[in-house]
Amino acid sequence: MAEICRISTTFVEYKESGKRPLNYEPKGGIHMNQIKLTTGGIVIVRPAGELDHHTADSIKREVSRLIFGGKANAVIWNLGSLQFMDSAGIGLILGRMRDLGAVEGGTVILNPSPTMKKMFELSGLGSHLMEGTEEDAIKRLGGILHGK
Amino acid sequence: MENEMKLSFAAISENEALARMTLTFFVAALDPTLEEISEYKTVISEAVTNAIIHGYDEDRSGVVTVHATLNGREVTVIISDEGGGIENVEEAMQPMYTSKPERERSGMGFTIMESFTDSLSVDSRQGGGTTVTFKKKFSPVQETCSSVG
């Protein structure tokens, strides 16, 4: 469970460094959100840990910056490493779809958990769901972006 | 199994994770499935986020209270705030409705909560705070090991 991992990571590093754990900031590792841009203008987002109203903002800023900077025309949300998501995740993805609207870009939601999948389907995003690898998702986007 | 707990915390978004974690430990002894616990955590997160964002408008001096009782394999959770309240509960519960479109809320909170619980009720008065009560029953533990000898 994410919470336990984080507590134990803090504790181990505290013990090893001998420093006080006050203001301790985890160095990322297993909880680091990864955002990268492919040469083909596709943003791949790999959120990790727990995605809620508190954690959604930093991802929003970075992905929007890439879209509005003219560098990106599609987003792949790889949720395979995400342990928890509430409706803030839906708002985050819907918001970026609106950002992409200007460039007629595509969106793929990759490997959500069964609970996340239900939430996306309830929100009308079922057609963007996909199981597979990021390469599969890139291929699918190639079809969407160039098949018009 | 019977048990009861109460937790009060400041209306700041960091505490959404605190509420999820505490209430997850509260039902851990029931050994829920991964999907059940994930749905349960989602409902708590939605209700607590609503209290923080809509009830108190992120005013850190607000207090959110969570009261949970366990009766057999059914948990009842009451999440309450003393914030601004909801003007029209019926309207707020419509899918895609949000009173804060600028905040990038999906408007799916109540729809998701209804879908992941066995019962859900929302009691709110404008200026008088909001109370969300939900019940969720966890399925019996499946015996996967057969006894030998």
Contacts between the chains, C-beta under 8 A, distances in Angstrom:
chain1	res1	chain2	res2	distance
A	1	B	24	7.6
A	3	B	17	7.2
A	3	B	21	4.7
A	50	B	17	6.3
A	50	B	20	7.7
A	52	B	13	7.6
A	52	B	16	5.2
A	52	B	17	7.0
A	52	B	45	5.6
A	52	B	49	6.9
A	53	B	13	5.5
A	53	B	16	6.4
A	53	B	49	4.8
A	53	B	52	7.6
A	53	B	53	6.7
A	54	B	13	3.8
A	54	B	14	6.0
A	54	B	16	5.7
A	54	B	17	7.1
A	56	B	104	7.9
A	60	B	104	7.1
A	84	B	20	7.3
A	84	B	38	6.8
A	84	B	41	6.0
A	84	B	42	7.6
A	84	B	45	7.8
A	85	B	42	7.8
A	86	B	41	8.0
A	86	B	42	5.1
A	86	B	45	4.0
A	86	B	46	5.7
A	86	B	49	6.9
A	86	B	112	7.7
A	87	B	42	8.0
A	87	B	46	6.0
A	87	B	49	8.0
A	87	B	105	7.3
A	87	B	106	4.8
A	87	B	108	4.8
A	87	B	109	5.1
A	87	B	112	5.7
A	88	B	49	7.1
A	88	B	105	7.9
A	88	B	106	7.8
A	90	B	106	3.9
A	90	B	108	5.5
A	91	B	104	4.5
A	91	B	105	5.3
A	91	B	106	4.1
A	92	B	104	7.0
A	94	B	104	7.7
A	94	B	106	5.8
A	95	B	104	4.6
A	113	B	35	7.9
A	113	B	38	6.5
A	114	B	35	5.4
A	114	B	38	7.9
A	115	B	35	5.8
A	115	B	38	4.1
A	115	B	39	5.4
A	115	B	42	6.4
A	115	B	116	7.7
A	118	B	115	6.7
A	118	B	116	7.8
A	119	B	42	7.3
A	119	B	108	7.1
A	119	B	112	5.6
A	122	B	95	7.5
A	122	B	108	6.4
A	122	B	111	5.7
A	122	B	112	6.3
A	122	B	115	6.0
A	123	B	106	6.2
A	123	B	108	5.1
